[in-house]
């Protein structure tokens, strides 16, 4: 069995354990689907957003609405294919009215699912989308993404590249080139690590 198949089986086993998860309050707000994430289970680059939105909740896949379409185009402009990366969120269920996930929701989902996904996939680079995703991953608070974006961090041997959330690009299109620059930086770092 090849590595990709093995990782896919491990991810599916993890997801089946939480198919009807009620571990945090988000289970009680009328979710349609738990959005575990999708992409290449053997990805070297993992992209982590904040939480599923309405379209994601309805279809069970991350980043498929307008933000997702922008993310896909931006990845392509950075020389990456969406099929080659793995995309997920800090929390896997849609918060009501698209509010930010609460600290308890983040902590619970991170421990039950996100950290296990990272352990299975073993990415070399993680790109966080938005301040909340970076805060959730690093346990830091009040991060200003405008000040931290593009500055690599290292957590447990994995390089983290923080950047804007694609939804921000829809409101501030002048920042799109910066967003693509950050994705290119992640791609270049990934290539340099693969060559080592």
VOBA-1610 file (N, C-alpha, C; in pm, whole numbers, padded with zeros to 5 digits, always signed):
BEGIN
Unk+00084-00119+00000Unk+00000+00000+00000Unk+00089+00125+00000Unk+00061+00218-00092Unk+00144+00338-00098Unk+00105+00437+00013Unk+00191+00535+00033Unk+00173+00631+00143Unk+00043+00709+00130Unk+00011+00754+00010Unk-00110+00833-00013Unk-00235+00753+00026Unk-00241+00627-00016Unk-00356+00541+00016Unk-00365+00517+00165Unk-00251+00494+00227Unk-00248+00470+00372Unk-00301+00592+00448Unk-00255+00711+00408Unk-00300+00833+00474Unk-00450+00857+00451Unk-00496+00828+00331Unk-00639+00844+00303Unk-00722+00753+00392Unk-00678+00629+00409Unk-00749+00535+00497Unk-00750+00585+00642Unk-00637+00638+00687Unk-00629+00692+00823Unk-00721+00813+00841Unk-00726+00900+00740Unk-00815+01016+00748Unk-00961+00972+00750Unk-00997+00878+00665Unk-01135+00829+00661Unk-01175+00763+00793Unk-01083+00691+00853Unk-01109+00630+00983Unk-01130+00737+01089Unk-01047+00841+01085Unk-01063+00954+01178Unk-01200+01019+01160Unk-01237+01046+01036Unk-01363+01114+01008Unk-01483+01030+01051Unk-01476+00899+01027Unk-01589+00814+01064Unk-01612+00815+01215Unk-01506+00836+01292Unk-01519+00843+01438Unk-01598+00966+01482Unk-01598+01070+01397Unk-01664+01196+01433Unk-01776+01234+01337Unk-01831+01135+01268Unk-01936+01161+01169Unk-02059+01227+01229Unk-02084+01202+01357Unk-02199+01263+01425Unk-02152+01338+01550Unk-02040+01406+01537Unk-01975+01471+01652Unk-02068+01569+01723Unk-02071+01558+01855Unk-02146+01652+01939Unk-02057+01707+02050Unk-01927+01708+02026Unk-01830+01745+02131Unk-01828+01894+02165Unk-01877+01977+02076Unk-01879+02121+02106Unk-02015+02178+02068Unk-02046+02301+02111Unk-02178+02360+02085Unk-02216+02374+01938Unk-02118+02376+01846Unk-02152+02393+01705Unk-02240+02281+01651Unk-02241+02167+01719Unk-02326+02056+01676Unk-02474+02089+01690Unk-02505+02189+01771Unk-02645+02219+01802Unk-02704+02335+01724Unk-02634+02382+01622Unk-02682+02500+01550Unk-02729+02469+01409Unk-02773+02348+01385Unk-02835+02314+01257Unk-02739+02292+01143Unk-02624+02237+01172Unk-02529+02210+01063Unk-02590+02107+00967Unk-02551+02117+00841Unk-02592+02019+00741Unk-02485+01910+00730Unk-02360+01952+00723Unk-02247+01860+00709Unk-02131+01903+00797Unk-02056+01807+00844Unk-01927+01834+00905Unk-01828+01843+00789Unk-01756+01953+00782Unk-01666+01977+00670Unk-01524+01943+00716Unk-01487+01818+00699Unk-01358+01771+00748Unk-01241+01831+00672Unk-01257+01849+00543Unk-01149+01898+00458Unk-01134+01807+00338Unk-01060+01853+00238Unk-01033+01764+00126Unk-00908+01808+00052Unk-00864+01721-00036Unk-00742+01745-00110Unk-00654+01622-00106Unk-00529+01643-00133Unk-00431+01535-00139Unk-00391+01494+00003Unk-00421+01370+00045Unk-00384+01327+00180Unk-00234+01319+00202Unk-00158+01322+00092Unk-00012+01318+00101Unk+00048+01455+00068Unk-00032+01560+00087Unk+00010+01695+00050Unk+00128+01742+00133Unk+00216+01816+00069Unk+00327+01880+00139Unk+00286+02018+00190Unk+00178+02072+00132Unk+00124+02202+00173Unk-00019+02183+00220Unk-00044+02230+00341Unk-00178+02224+00400Unk-00227+02367+00419Unk-00350+02392+00382Unk-00410+02525+00397Unk-00520+02515+00501Unk-00513+02604+00601Unk-00609+02600+00711Unk-00680+02734+00722Unk-00811+02730+00705Unk-00893+02849+00722Unk-00957+02851+00860Unk-01064+02929+00871Unk-01126+02950+01002Unk-01241+02854+01029Unk-01343+02860+00943Unk-01463+02778+00963Unk-01540+02769+00832Unk-01619+02663+00816Unk-01700+02653+00694Unk-01806+02764+00690Unk-01839+02806+00569Unk-01950+02899+00546Unk-02073+02823+00502Unk-02171+02896+00454Unk-02299+02836+00415Unk-02284+02732+00304Unk-02214+02768+00196Unk-02197+02675+00084Unk-02121+02550+00126Unk-02019+02571+00208Unk-01938+02459+00256Unk-02020+02365+00343Unk-02102+02423+00429Unk-02190+02343+00514Unk-02289+02262+00431Unk-02342+02323+00328Unk-02440+02253+00244Unk-02378+02140+00164Unk-02255+02161+00115Unk-02194+02063+00025Unk-02090+01973+00092Unk-02046+02010+00212Unk-01952+01925+00284Unk-01807+01936+00240Unk-01773+02043+00167Unk-01636+02063+00120Unk-01591+02204+00155Unk-01462+02221+00190Unk-01414+02354+00228Unk-01387+02445+00108Unk-01407+02573+00128Unk-01370+02676+00030Unk-01424+02646-00110Unk-01557+02644-00121Unk-01618+02622-00252Unk-01705+02739-00297Unk-01727+02835-00208Unk-01803+02955-00244Unk-01713+03055-00316Unk-01749+03181-00310Unk-01670+03286-00378Unk-01527+03292-00325Unk-01513+03279-00193Unk-01378+03279-00134Unk-01296+03160-00185Unk-01362+03046-00196Unk-01294+02926-00244Unk-01252+02937-00389Unk-01338+02998-00470Unk-01303+03018-00611Unk-01183+03110-00624Unk-01181+03214-00539Unk-01067+03306-00539Unk-00940+03234-00491Unk-00955+03150-00390Unk-00840+03073-00341Unk-00785+02983-00451Unk-00872+02914-00522Unk-00829+02824-00630Unk-00752+02901-00737Unk-00806+03016-00779Unk-00738+03098-00881Unk-00604+03149-00830Unk-00601+03189-00703Unk-00477+03243-00645Unk-00371+03135-00633Unk-00412+03014-00595Unk-00317+02902-00590Unk-00257+02879-00728Unk-00341+02883-00831Unk-00292+02862-00967Unk-00191+02970-01005Unk-00220+03095-00968Unk-00128+03205-01000Unk+00003+03192-00923Unk-00001+03121-00810Unk+00121+03097-00732Unk+00193+02970-00776Unk+00143+02906-00882Unk+00207+02786-00935Unk+00167+02658-00865Unk+00053+02661-00795Unk+00006+02544-00720Unk-00128+02497-00776Unk-00151+02368-00769Unk-00281+02312-00806Unk-00358+02278-00679Unk-00484+02312-00678Unk-00566+02282-00560Unk-00565+02133-00528Unk-00558+02049-00629Unk-00560+01903-00609Unk-00435+01852-00538Unk-00329+01933-00537Unk-00203+01890-00476Unk-00191+01930-00330Unk-00280+02018-00283Unk-00274+02063-00143Unk-00389+02000-00065Unk-00385+02015+00066Unk-00496+01970+00149Unk-00554+02093+00217Unk-00686+02110+00207Unk-00753+02230+00259Unk-00853+02190+00367Unk-00845+02260+00480Unk-00939+02237+00589Unk-00957+02367+00667Unk-01026+02360+00779Unk-01048+02475+00866Unk-01015+02437+01010Unk-00999+02539+01093Unk-00975+02517+01236Unk-01092+02440+01296Unk-01216+02487+01268Unk-01335+02413+01312Unk-01404+02356+01189Unk-01473+02246+01207Unk-01529+02172+01094Unk-01679+02193+01074Unk-01742+02266+01165Unk-01886+02293+01154Unk-01909+02443+01142Unk-02011+02480+01067Unk-02040+02621+01044Unk-02094+02687+01170Unk-02031+02794+01215Unk-02089+02870+01326Unk-02215+02942+01279Unk-02312+02962+01369Unk-02436+03029+01329Unk-02410+03169+01276Unk-02479+03202+01167Unk-02467+03334+01104Unk-02322+03370+01067Unk-02241+03268+01044Unk-02100+03288+01006Unk-02019+03368+01109Unk-02061+03362+01235Unk-01981+03428+01338Unk-01848+03356+01354Unk-01753+03422+01420Unk-01625+03356+01446Unk-01644+03241+01542Unk-01570+03133+01524Unk-01576+03024+01623Unk-01529+03074+01759Unk-01590+03022+01863Unk-01555+03061+01999Unk-01435+02978+02048Unk-01362+03028+02148Unk-01242+02956+02195Unk-01266+02809+02230Unk-01377+02777+02296Unk-01405+02638+02331Unk-01425+02553+02205Unk-01494+02609+02106Unk-01517+02537+01980Unk-01385+02510+01908Unk-01299+02611+01906Unk-01168+02597+01842Unk-01085+02492+01914Unk-01078+02504+02046Unk-00996+02411+02125Unk-01043+02267+02106Unk-01174+02246+02110Unk-01229+02111+02098Unk-01199+02051+01961Unk-01228+02126+01855Unk-01211+02074+01720Unk-01063+02054+01687Unk-00981+02142+01737Unk-00837+02130+01716Unk-00784+02000+01774Unk-00823+01973+01897Unk-00774+01852+01965Unk-00830+01725+01903Unk-00959+01726+01870Unk-01022+01605+01818Unk-00987+01575+01672Unk-00973+01681+01593Unk-00957+01658+01449Unk-00834+01723+01387Unk-00818+01854+01401Unk-00714+01924+01325Unk-00575+01870+01353Unk-00537+01858+01479Unk-00402+01809+01510Unk-00381+01666+01459Unk-00487+01586+01460Unk-00477+01450+01408Unk-00463+01451+01256Unk-00533+01542+01189Unk-00517+01556+01044Unk-00372+01593+01010Unk-00318+01689+01083Unk-00180+01732+01058Unk-00084+01615+01080Unk-00107+01539+01185Unk-00019+01425+01215Unk-00024+01319+01105Unk-00143+01297+01049Unk-00157+01198+00942Unk-00095+01250+00812Unk-00127+01372+00774Unk-00083+01427+00645Unk+00067+01459+00646Unk+00117+01507+00758Unk+00258+01544+00773Unk+00304+01646+00669Unk+00236+01761+00662Unk+00278+01863+00566Unk+00411+01925+00606Unk+00484+01975+00508Unk+00607+02049+00537Unk+00575+02196+00564Unk+00469+02247+00498Unk+00428+02387+00511Unk+00279+02392+00540Unk+00240+02482+00631Unk+00098+02511+00655Unk+00078+02659+00627Unk-00021+02689+00547Unk-00057+02827+00519Unk-00189+02855+00591Unk-00187+02947+00688Unk-00310+02981+00760Unk-00376+03100+00691Unk-00508+03094+00680Unk-00584+03199+00612Unk-00661+03281+00715Unk-00614+03400+00742Unk-00680+03489+00836Unk-00623+03479+00976Unk-00647+03584+01053Unk-00593+03592+01190Unk-00646+03481+01278Unk-00774+03450+01266Unk-00834+03350+01354Unk-00772+03211+01333Unk-00741+03178+01209Unk-00677+03049+01182Unk-00538+03044+01246Unk-00464+03153+01236Unk-00331+03158+01298Unk-00341+03154+01450Unk-00436+03230+01505Unk-00457+03230+01650Unk-00492+03090+01699Unk-00582+03024+01626Unk-00624+02891+01665Unk-00512+02789+01662Unk-00426+02801+01563Unk-00317+02704+01548Unk-00206+02729+01650Unk-00182+02856+01684Unk-00068+02890+01769Unk-00105+02920+01914Unk-00234+02927+01944Unk-00283+02964+02078Unk-00246+03106+02117Unk-00217+03190+02020Unk-00194+03332+02047Unk-00324+03407+02031Unk-00334+03524+02089Unk-00456+03604+02080Unk-00425+03741+02022Unk-00529+03802+01966Unk-00522+03940+01915Unk-00412+03959+01811Unk-00398+03862+01724Unk-00301+03871+01615Unk-00352+03970+01510Unk-00265+04055+01464Unk-00297+04146+01353Unk-00238+04085+01226Unk-00323+04032+01142Unk-00275+03960+01024Unk-00200+04054+00929Unk-00235+04182+00931Unk-00165+04278+00845Unk-00018+04291+00886Unk+00013+04262+01012Unk+00150+04270+01061Unk+00223+04135+01056Unk+00150+04025+01064Unk+00213+03893+01072Unk+00215+03818+00938Unk+00135+03861+00842Unk+00125+03787+00717Unk+00261+03785+00647Unk+00291+03669+00589Unk+00414+03653+00514Unk+00538+03627+00597Unk+00525+03630+00731Unk+00641+03606+00817Unk+00637+03460+00862Unk+00731+03378+00818Unk+00729+03235+00853Unk+00747+03212+01003Unk+00674+03115+01054Unk+00687+03068+01191Unk+00722+02921+01185Unk+00773+02868+01293Unk+00800+02724+01297Unk+00733+02665+01420Unk+00647+02568+01397Unk+00578+02500+01506Unk+00599+02351+01489Unk+00667+02291+01586Unk+00693+02147+01583Unk+00753+02101+01451Unk+00845+02180+01397Unk+00914+02141+01275Unk+00839+02169+01147Unk+00722+02231+01157Unk+00643+02265+01038Unk+00649+02416+01020Unk+00679+02461+00899Unk+00681+02604+00869Unk+00538+02652+00847Unk+00503+02760+00917Unk+00369+02821+00904Unk+00385+02953+00830Unk+00308+02971+00723Unk+00304+03098+00651Unk+00165+03158+00671Unk+00153+03262+00753Unk+00023+03326+00770Unk-00007+03418+00651Unk-00132+03424+00613Unk-00172+03519+00509Unk-00318+03559+00532Unk-00366+03643+00444Unk-00505+03689+00453Unk-00602+03575+00423Unk-00726+03593+00467Unk-00834+03503+00428Unk-00885+03548+00292Unk-00919+03456+00203Unk-00970+03498+00071Unk-01093+03588+00079Unk-01176+03572+00182Unk-01293+03661+00195Unk-01249+03806+00210Unk-01135+03828+00273Unk-01080+03963+00287Unk-01045+04020+00150Unk-00995+03933+00061Unk-00960+03977-00074Unk-01083+04025-00150Unk-01197+03961-00122Unk-01320+04002-00189Unk-01362+04142-00147Unk-01327+04179-00024Unk-01359+04314+00026Unk-01247+04413-00005Unk-01124+04364-00012Unk-01007+04451-00035Unk-00924+04396-00152Unk-00977+04403-00273Unk-00909+04342-00387Unk-00768+04396-00411Unk-00737+04516-00360Unk-00602+04571-00379Unk-00495+04487-00308Unk-00538+04403-00212Unk-00444+04318-00140Unk-00423+04181-00207Unk-00489+04159-00320Unk-00482+04028-00385Unk-00339+03990-00423Unk-00262+04087-00474Unk-00124+04057-00512Unk-00041+04014-00392Unk-00068+04075-00276Unk+00002+04037-00153Unk-00034+03894-00114Unk-00161+03860-00126Unk-00209+03725-00095Unk-00139+03622-00185Unk-00135+03651-00314Unk-00069+03561-00409Unk+00081+03552-00379Unk+00141+03665-00341Unk+00284+03666-00303Unk+00309+03572-00186Unk+00219+03572-00086Unk+00234+03482+00029Unk+00222+03336-00013Unk+00128+03307-00102Unk+00114+03170-00151Unk+00237+03127-00231Unk+00292+03221-00309Unk+00416+03192-00383Unk+00531+03164-00287Unk+00536+03241-00178Unk+00640+03220-00078Unk+00628+03079-00019Unk+00506+03037+00011Unk+00484+02901+00063Unk+00532+02798-00039Unk+00503+02822-00167Unk+00544+02730-00273Unk+00696+02724-00285Unk+00762+02840-00280Unk+00908+02844-00289Unk+00973+02775-00170Unk+00921+02799-00050Unk+00974+02733+00069Unk+00956+02583+00060Unk+00842+02544+00009Unk+00815+02401-00007Unk+00915+02338-00103Unk+00938+02404-00215Unk+01034+02351-00312Unk+01174+02341-00253Unk+01212+02442-00174Unk+01347+02439-00115Unk+01359+02327-00012Unk+01251+02298+00062Unk+01255+02190+00159Unk+01256+02053+00093Unk+01185+02040-00018Unk+01181+01912-00090Unk+01319+01880-00147Unk+01393+01985-00190Unk+01524+01963-00252Unk+01632+01928-00150Unk+01608+01953-00021Unk+01709+01925+00082Unk+01736+01777+00095
//
